[in-house]
Amino acid sequence: MALSTQKLGVIGAGVMGYALIQGLIETQTVDPKQVWAAARTEASCQKVRQELEISAYTDYKKELADTDVLLLCVKPSSMGKVLEYLKSNHIPKETLVISISAGTSIEYIEKIIGQPNPVIRAMPNTPCIVGQGMTIVCPGSHAKPSDMDVAYQIFEAVGECLELEEAHFDAVTGLSGSGPAYFYLIMEALADGGVRVGLPREVALKIVTQVVLGAATMVQKTGRHPAALRDDVTTPAGCTIGGLLIMEDGKIRSVLARAVEEATQIAGQLGQKS
Ligand SMILES: NC(=O)c1ccc[n+]([C@@H]2O[C@H](COP(=O)([O-])OP(=O)(O)OC[C@H]3O[C@@H](n4cnc5c(N)ncnc54)[C@H](OP(=O)(O)O)[C@@H]3O)[C@@H](O)[C@H]2O)c1
């Protein structure tokens, strides 16, 4: 099923909804004429109409009858209200419902909709904004491979997409959803290091940014383990081993791993399970 021929409704036009619509339009995955958005306030609708040049509504019941794919991009706390709205306004049972809400289970969504719509749960992250997102997807009980194809078309337009079982979604939220924030902190700290040894701040940050991009690309393109790549730059008696040992003294590995563990636990408490 080609997304290019379908009508897409994006409910929630905040950080993620806006970024996804923008990515889909910029990559010409969809024609702006086939997309509409919904938000809670008229101000957000106005912004979307002006900047993305698509239709946007606070009351979208009329759009539901002929919309093929609904992308739910509201906060977990608004999911119940939105799902009740979809149910009471009789969405067709063929409409594909894709939710990016953290912590909201497929079972919860299917139970409120109360009819056999195909449902897909997805967890993207904010680098979708620059086309470098990481999205994990999982099919619900009535989602067919053709529905998953549509989800792949959406999320591959803004980065990489991977299928995993729903049991892993809290982990994915803690690692991939929160992951960019960890790297912003690490980058800030490394840039502080550069400033400490005399580099102008903007130069230090520019260097760090390219180093992080370069290191990630090395792992991605060579397919080698980070430990092997690290060994390559660790000359005996050199400066890199000195820096690495200081990091190990600060327990950097367990600190980072435990951060993912903590975020995963919190993700599990965010939304509605069922
Ligand atoms: N931000 C991330 O890093 C990230 C990553 C992965 C997944 N997510 C998930 O993405 C979802 C959205 O997050 P976000 O950061 O984009 O949130 P956000 O910026 O707060 O945007 C939420 C949007 O939902 C709209 N909305 C609220 N209630 C509504 C309703 N009843 N009907 C229609 N629209 C409604 C809001 O409208 P107004 O603008 O008018 O208030 C707003 O446009 C969340 O479930 C989150 O778990 C976020």
The ligand as an SDF file (V2000), in Angstrom:
LIG
                    3D

 48 52  0  0  0  0  0  0  0  0999 V2000
    9.2910   14.6750   22.2770 N   0  0  0  0  0  0  0  0  0  0  0  0
    9.9390   13.5170   22.1580 C   0  0  0  0  0  0  0  0  0  0  0  0
   11.1690   13.4090   22.2600 O   0  0  0  0  0  0  0  0  0  0  0  0
    9.1630   12.2610   21.8750 C   0  0  0  0  0  0  0  0  0  0  0  0
    9.8380   11.1400   21.4020 C   0  0  0  0  0  0  0  0  0  0  0  0
    9.0810   10.0000   21.1240 C   0  0  0  0  0  0  0  0  0  0  0  0
    7.7220    9.9780   21.3270 C   0  0  0  0  0  0  0  0  0  0  0  0
    7.1080   11.0780   21.8250 N   0  0  0  0  0  0  0  0  0  0  0  0
    5.6720   11.0280   22.0490 C   0  0  0  0  0  0  0  0  0  0  0  0
    5.0860   11.9070   21.1400 O   0  0  0  0  0  0  0  0  0  0  0  0
    3.8670   12.3980   21.6790 C   0  0  0  0  0  0  0  0  0  0  0  0
    3.8130   13.8930   21.4630 C   0  0  0  0  0  0  0  0  0  0  0  0
    4.9060   14.4940   22.1150 O   0  0  0  0  0  0  0  0  0  0  0  0
    5.3220   15.9910   21.7840 P   0  0  0  0  0  0  0  0  0  0  0  0
    6.6100   16.2240   22.4760 O   0  0  0  0  0  0  0  0  0  0  0  0
    5.2000   16.2350   20.3170 O   0  0  0  0  0  0  0  0  0  0  0  0
    4.1150   16.7590   22.5650 O   0  0  0  0  0  0  0  0  0  0  0  0
    3.6480   18.2830   22.4120 P   0  0  0  0  0  0  0  0  0  0  0  0
    4.7220   19.1000   21.7670 O   0  0  0  0  0  0  0  0  0  0  0  0
    3.1000   18.6920   23.7350 O   0  0  0  0  0  0  0  0  0  0  0  0
    2.4340   18.1970   21.3690 O   0  0  0  0  0  0  0  0  0  0  0  0
    1.2030   17.6250   21.6840 C   0  0  0  0  0  0  0  0  0  0  0  0
    0.1930   18.0670   20.6250 C   0  0  0  0  0  0  0  0  0  0  0  0
   -1.0460   17.4060   20.8820 O   0  0  0  0  0  0  0  0  0  0  0  0
   -2.0940   18.3620   20.7100 C   0  0  0  0  0  0  0  0  0  0  0  0
   -3.2710   17.9060   21.4370 N   0  0  0  0  0  0  0  0  0  0  0  0
   -3.4410   17.7800   22.7900 C   0  0  0  0  0  0  0  0  0  0  0  0
   -4.6700   17.3060   23.0700 N   0  0  0  0  0  0  0  0  0  0  0  0
   -5.3020   17.1490   21.8870 C   0  0  0  0  0  0  0  0  0  0  0  0
   -6.5960   16.7060   21.4990 C   0  0  0  0  0  0  0  0  0  0  0  0
   -7.5010   16.3220   22.4090 N   0  0  0  0  0  0  0  0  0  0  0  0
   -6.9070   16.6570   20.1580 N   0  0  0  0  0  0  0  0  0  0  0  0
   -6.0010   17.0370   19.2290 C   0  0  0  0  0  0  0  0  0  0  0  0
   -4.7470   17.4580   19.5190 N   0  0  0  0  0  0  0  0  0  0  0  0
   -4.4140   17.5130   20.8330 C   0  0  0  0  0  0  0  0  0  0  0  0
   -1.5100   19.6500   21.2180 C   0  0  0  0  0  0  0  0  0  0  0  0
   -2.2540   20.7510   20.7310 O   0  0  0  0  0  0  0  0  0  0  0  0
   -1.8990   22.2590   21.2040 P   0  0  0  0  0  0  0  0  0  0  0  0
   -0.5770   22.5820   20.5290 O   0  0  0  0  0  0  0  0  0  0  0  0
   -2.9940   23.0620   20.6300 O   0  0  0  0  0  0  0  0  0  0  0  0
   -1.8150   22.2320   22.6880 O   0  0  0  0  0  0  0  0  0  0  0  0
   -0.0950   19.5670   20.6120 C   0  0  0  0  0  0  0  0  0  0  0  0
   -0.1100   20.0300   19.2730 O   0  0  0  0  0  0  0  0  0  0  0  0
    3.8590   12.0060   23.1770 C   0  0  0  0  0  0  0  0  0  0  0  0
    2.9250   10.9650   23.3660 O   0  0  0  0  0  0  0  0  0  0  0  0
    5.2470   11.5060   23.4400 C   0  0  0  0  0  0  0  0  0  0  0  0
    5.2290   10.4340   24.3480 O   0  0  0  0  0  0  0  0  0  0  0  0
    7.7930   12.2360   22.0780 C   0  0  0  0  0  0  0  0  0  0  0  0
  1  2  1  0
  2  3  2  0
  2  4  1  0
  4  5  1  0
  4 48  2  0
  5  6  2  0
  6  7  1  0
  7  8  2  0
  8  9  1  0
  8 48  1  0
  9 10  1  0
  9 46  1  0
 10 11  1  0
 11 12  1  0
 11 44  1  0
 12 13  1  0
 13 14  1  0
 14 15  2  0
 14 16  1  0
 14 17  1  0
 17 18  1  0
 18 19  2  0
 18 20  1  0
 18 21  1  0
 21 22  1  0
 22 23  1  0
 23 24  1  0
 23 42  1  0
 24 25  1  0
 25 26  1  0
 25 36  1  0
 26 27  1  0
 26 35  1  0
 27 28  2  0
 28 29  1  0
 29 30  1  0
 29 35  2  0
 30 31  1  0
 30 32  2  0
 32 33  1  0
 33 34  2  0
 34 35  1  0
 36 37  1  0
 36 42  1  0
 37 38  1  0
 38 39  2  0
 38 40  1  0
 38 41  1  0
 42 43  1  0
 44 45  1  0
 44 46  1  0
 46 47  1  0
M  CHG  2   8   1  16  -1
M  END
$$$$
